[in-house]
Amino acid sequence: MPQTGYNFLEPSALARVKNLSVVARGVVEGFITGLHSSPYKGFSVEFAEHREYSSGDDPRHLDYKMLARTDRLYVKQYEEETNMRAQILLDTSGSMNYAHERRVTKLQYGCYLTAILSYLMTRQQDSVGLTTFDDAIRLDMPARSSPRHFNEMMHRLEDIKPGGETDIASTLHKLAGRFKRRCLIVLLSDLYDEPEEVIRALHHFRHRRHEVILFHILDRAEIEFPFREVIAFHDLENNDRIQIDPAYVRDVYRKQIAEFLAAYRRACAEAQIDYVLADTSTPYDFMLTKYLNKRGLRS
């Protein structure tokens, strides 16, 4: 992935700037200015459906794969959505408050990434909303595109505190039934819930024709398990504690976390959901590049 050279995009440095609006503007404007050969194609043009070719149609829109399969000419139709609606769903449960060795917490990372994505979409006059949740919905701001709305979102984000236990699947099912108009759903979470249930809930969004992007936010220590000494782990959601010797569980843990990640990657690929593993030490310019590359590939 190309380097952009913006040191201020490092999560640990940005976390010292408490004004999320300022951070979002700085990251997005700096990042886009630094793009020379941009993969960014925007969010406004979405492929809708095929229709049979008619005389006078632009041949550039012919679908030659369909021609090969059906021996008939079809044109790709696009819908111009100059006011696309996006809803960002941010997990604020207790487990999101984890950080290893004084790095940013997963929740901090999620808040800053939410701010950056919101500004990026607002910048092109798309409507963005914000929903936060743990075991229930705690904040629910509908999608709007005004600068005033963006600023209000940033103020609310700055006040967010980690909650208690999580119920991701149930919350997603409720939200999937609420959004009537087709929109872009952006989920930011560590996904610490029953994977089968969460995946079923993500399918609910796809069934209702929403597009979904999933940022799976984890601390690098949760992936690599670098612990060496006997240590007491504290559950941030239910306050349980357990003391373990890492040497006895490291191999099993790494195997299970690899299977956990692979299950989500596989399920998202099958459902045509963009999946991005977001380790909290990853600079935001890298995260934006991944995000925009996926958008570009699907435009």
C-alpha positions in Angstrom: 0.0 0.0 0.0 1.5 3.4 -0.9 2.9 5.6 1.8 1.5 9.1 2.0 4.0 10.6 4.4 1.5 12.2 6.8 2.8 11.5 10.3 -0.1 13.3 11.9 -2.4 10.5 10.6 -1.0 8.1 13.3 -3.8 7.1 15.7 -1.7 7.8 18.8 -0.9 11.3 17.6 -4.4 12.1 16.5 -5.8 10.9 19.9 -4.2 14.0 21.5 -6.3 16.3 19.4 -9.8 16.2 21.1 -11.6 18.3 18.4 -12.9 15.5 16.1 -14.1 18.0 13.5 -10.6 19.5 13.1 -9.1 16.0 12.9 -11.5 14.8 10.3 -11.0 17.8 8.0 -7.2 17.6 8.4 -7.0 14.0 7.6 -9.4 14.0 4.6 -8.2 17.2 3.0 -4.5 16.1 3.5 -5.1 12.6 2.2 -7.1 13.7 -0.9 -4.5 16.4 -1.7 -1.8 13.7 -1.5 -3.5 11.4 -4.0 -1.8 11.6 -7.4 -3.4 8.6 -9.1 -6.5 8.4 -7.1 -8.6 5.2 -6.8 -11.4 7.4 -5.4 -14.5 7.4 -7.6 -17.0 8.7 -5.1 -20.2 7.1 -3.8 -22.8 8.7 -6.0 -22.9 6.4 -9.0 -24.2 2.9 -8.1 -24.8 0.0 -10.5 -28.6 -0.7 -10.4 -29.6 -3.4 -12.9 -29.5 -4.5 -16.5 -31.9 -3.8 -19.3 -31.9 -4.9 -22.9 -29.9 -2.8 -25.4 -31.9 -0.3 -27.5 -30.8 1.6 -30.6 -29.1 4.8 -29.5 -27.8 3.4 -26.1 -24.2 4.3 -25.4 -22.1 1.1 -26.3 -19.7 1.9 -23.5 -22.4 0.7 -21.1 -22.8 -2.7 -22.7 -22.2 -5.7 -20.4 -20.0 -8.1 -22.5 -20.0 -10.7 -19.7 -23.8 -10.9 -20.0 -23.5 -11.1 -23.8 -21.2 -14.1 -23.4 -23.6 -15.8 -21.1 -26.9 -15.0 -22.8 -25.9 -14.2 -26.4 -28.0 -11.0 -26.0 -27.0 -7.4 -25.6 -27.7 -5.8 -22.2 -26.9 -2.3 -20.9 -25.8 -1.6 -17.3 -28.1 0.9 -15.8 -26.8 3.3 -13.1 -28.7 5.3 -10.6 -27.3 8.8 -9.8 -27.7 9.3 -6.1 -26.4 12.8 -5.6 -27.7 12.6 -2.0 -26.7 9.1 -1.1 -27.6 8.1 2.5 -25.1 6.4 4.8 -25.6 5.3 8.3 -22.5 4.6 10.5 -23.1 2.1 13.3 -20.5 2.4 16.0 -20.1 -0.3 18.7 -19.6 1.4 22.1 -19.7 -1.7 24.3 -17.2 -2.3 27.1 -14.9 -4.5 25.1 -14.3 -1.5 22.7 -12.5 0.2 25.6 -9.5 -2.1 25.4 -6.0 -0.8 24.6 -2.6 -2.6 25.0 0.5 -0.6 26.1 -1.2 2.8 26.1 -2.3 2.7 22.5 -5.6 4.2 21.5 -8.6 2.2 22.6 -10.7 0.5 20.0 -13.5 2.9 20.8 -11.2 5.9 20.3 -10.1 4.5 17.0 -13.7 3.9 16.0 -14.7 7.5 16.9 -11.9 9.0 14.9 -12.6 6.8 11.9 -16.3 7.6 12.2 -15.4 11.3 12.1 -13.1 10.9 9.1 -15.6 8.9 7.1 -18.4 11.3 8.0 -16.5 14.3 6.8 -15.4 12.4 3.6 -19.0 11.7 2.7 -20.3 15.1 3.8 -17.6 16.8 1.7 -19.3 15.3 -1.4 -22.8 16.3 -0.1 -23.9 12.8 0.8 -26.2 12.4 3.9 -24.6 10.7 6.9 -26.1 9.5 10.1 -24.7 7.9 13.3 -26.0 5.2 15.5 -24.1 4.0 18.6 -25.0 0.9 20.6 -23.9 -1.7 23.2 -26.7 -4.0 24.3 -29.2 -1.3 23.2 -29.2 1.7 20.9 -27.7 4.7 22.8 -27.6 7.4 20.1 -29.5 7.5 16.8 -28.9 10.5 14.5 -30.6 10.2 11.1 -28.7 10.9 8.0 -28.4 14.5 6.9 -25.8 16.4 4.8 -25.6 19.9 6.3 -22.4 21.2 8.0 -24.5 21.9 11.1 -25.5 18.2 11.3 -21.8 17.1 10.8 -20.7 19.4 13.6 -23.4 18.1 15.9 -22.3 14.5 15.1 -18.7 15.5 16.1 -19.9 17.0 19.4 -21.8 13.8 20.2 -18.9 11.6 19.3 -16.6 13.6 21.6 -18.9 12.8 24.5 -19.2 9.1 23.9 -18.2 6.8 26.8 -17.8 3.0 26.7 -20.9 1.1 27.7 -21.6 -2.3 29.1 -22.2 -5.7 27.5 -22.9 -6.0 23.8 -25.7 -7.4 21.7 -24.6 -6.8 18.2 -26.8 -9.2 16.3 -30.1 -8.1 17.9 -29.3 -4.5 17.4 -28.4 -5.0 13.7 -31.7 -6.8 13.1 -33.6 -3.9 14.6 -31.8 -1.4 12.5 -32.1 -3.5 9.3 -35.9 -3.3 9.7 -35.9 0.4 10.4 -34.0 1.7 7.3 -36.6 1.6 4.5 -34.7 3.4 1.8 -31.6 1.7 0.3 -28.5 3.1 1.9 -24.9 2.4 2.8 -24.4 0.8 6.2 -20.9 1.2 7.7 -20.4 -1.0 10.8 -17.4 -0.4 13.2 -17.1 -3.1 15.8 -14.8 -5.7 17.4 -17.6 -8.2 16.7 -17.4 -9.9 20.0 -20.7 -11.6 19.8 -21.8 -15.0 18.4 -20.4 -14.9 14.8 -23.2 -16.9 13.3 -25.8 -14.5 14.7 -23.9 -11.4 13.6 -23.4 -12.8 10.1 -27.2 -13.6 9.9 -27.9 -10.0 10.9 -25.5 -8.6 8.2 -27.4 -10.8 5.7 -30.6 -9.0 6.9 -29.1 -5.7 5.6 -28.1 -7.3 2.3 -31.6 -8.9 1.9 -33.0 -5.4 2.1 -30.6 -4.3 -0.6 -28.4 -2.1 1.6 -24.7 -2.0 0.8 -22.5 -2.8 3.8 -18.9 -2.0 4.7 -17.5 -3.7 7.9 -14.5 -2.2 9.7 -13.5 -5.0 12.2 -11.6 -3.0 14.9 -9.1 -4.9 17.0 -6.0 -4.1 19.0 -2.9 -5.8 17.6 -2.4 -7.6 21.0 -5.8 -9.3 20.4 -4.6 -10.7 17.1 -1.0 -11.6 18.0 -1.3 -12.4 21.8 2.2 -11.1 22.7 1.9 -11.7 26.5 4.7 -13.6 28.2 4.2 -13.5 32.0 1.4 -14.9 34.0 -1.4 -12.3 33.7 -4.9 -11.6 35.0 -7.3 -10.7 32.2 -10.3 -8.5 33.1 -13.5 -8.7 31.1 -14.5 -5.1 30.3 -18.1 -5.9 29.8 -19.0 -8.1 32.8 -16.0 -7.5 35.2 -15.0 -11.2 35.3 -11.3 -11.8 35.9 -9.2 -14.8 35.0 -5.5 -15.5 35.6 -3.6 -17.5 33.0 -0.2 -18.5 31.9 0.1 -17.3 28.3 2.5 -20.1 27.4 -0.3 -22.7 27.9 -3.0 -20.9 25.8 -1.0 -19.0 23.1 -1.3 -21.6 20.4 -4.9 -22.4 21.0 -5.8 -18.7 21.2 -4.0 -17.8 18.0 -5.7 -20.7 16.2 -9.1 -19.6 17.5 -8.6 -15.9 16.6 -7.5 -16.9 13.1 -10.6 -19.0 12.6 -12.7 -16.1 14.0 -11.3 -13.6 11.5 -11.5 -16.1 8.6 -15.1 -16.8 9.3 -16.0 -13.1 9.0 -13.9 -12.7 5.9 -15.5 -15.7 4.2 -19.0 -14.7 5.2 -18.6 -11.1 4.0 -17.1 -12.2 0.7 -20.1 -14.5 0.1 -22.6 -11.7 1.0 -20.7 -9.1 -1.1 -19.9 -7.1 2.0 -16.6 -5.1 2.1 -14.5 -6.4 5.0 -11.6 -4.4 6.4 -9.6 -5.6 9.4 -8.7 -2.4 11.3 -5.9 -2.9 13.8 -5.7 0.2 16.1 -2.1 0.8 15.3 -2.9 1.3 11.6 -2.6 4.9 10.4 -5.8 6.4 9.1 -4.3 7.1 5.7 -3.8 3.4 5.2 -7.4 2.8 6.4 -8.7 5.4 4.0 -6.8 3.8 1.1 -8.2 0.4 1.8 -11.7 1.9 2.1 -11.5 3.9 -1.1 -9.9 1.1 -3.1 -12.8 -1.1 -2.2 -15.2 1.7 -3.2 -13.4 2.1 -6.5 -13.5 -1.6 -7.3 -17.2 -1.7 -6.7 -18.2 1.5 -8.6 
